[in-house]
Amino acid sequence: MKNKHVGVVILCAVLMLNIIFTQFMVHQYFYENYVNTIIFGGLNIILLPLAIYVYQKTEKRDEHD
């Protein structure tokens, strides 16, 4: 598997985790479990810099190829 494809797979996995955490967050908010809502919201916020980091590394590798 090429390095470009690995970056895309990682970004897809991060996107899937964002969708899952957002769904859990909405579900917990509906049932008034606010601590869990904050936890899943925080996990969503943590995933954003991770996705940006992976994207930048993938772009930097593509420039060198």
C-alpha positions in Angstrom: 0.0 0.0 0.0 1.4 3.4 -1.0 2.0 6.1 1.6 -0.7 8.2 0.0 -3.2 5.5 0.5 -2.3 5.0 4.1 -2.9 8.7 4.8 -6.3 8.5 3.1 -7.3 5.4 5.1 -6.3 7.2 8.4 -8.3 10.2 7.5 -11.3 8.1 6.7 -10.9 6.4 10.0 -10.8 9.8 11.8 -13.9 10.9 9.9 -15.7 7.7 10.9 -14.7 8.3 14.6 -16.0 11.9 14.3 -19.4 10.6 13.1 -19.6 8.0 15.8 -18.6 10.4 18.6 -21.1 13.0 17.3 -23.9 10.4 17.2 -23.0 9.3 20.8 -22.9 12.9 21.9 -26.4 13.7 20.5 -27.8 10.5 22.0 -26.3 11.3 25.5 -27.6 14.9 25.3 -31.1 13.6 24.5 -31.1 11.4 27.6 -29.6 14.3 29.7 -26.3 12.6 30.4 -24.4 15.8 30.2 -21.0 14.4 31.5 -20.9 11.9 28.7 -22.0 14.6 26.2 -18.9 16.7 27.3 -16.6 13.7 27.0 -17.7 12.8 23.5 -17.6 16.5 22.5 -14.0 16.6 23.8 -13.1 13.5 21.9 -14.4 15.2 18.7 -12.3 18.3 19.4 -9.2 16.1 20.0 -9.7 14.4 16.6 -9.6 17.6 14.6 -5.9 18.4 15.2 -5.0 14.8 14.6 -6.7 14.9 11.2 -4.9 18.2 10.3 -1.6 16.6 11.3 -2.2 13.5 9.2 -3.3 15.6 6.3 -0.2 17.8 6.5 2.1 14.8 6.7 0.4 13.2 3.7 0.7 16.4 1.7 4.4 16.8 2.6 5.1 13.2 1.4 3.3 13.9 -1.9 5.5 16.9 -2.5 8.7 14.9 -2.2 7.5 12.1 -4.5 
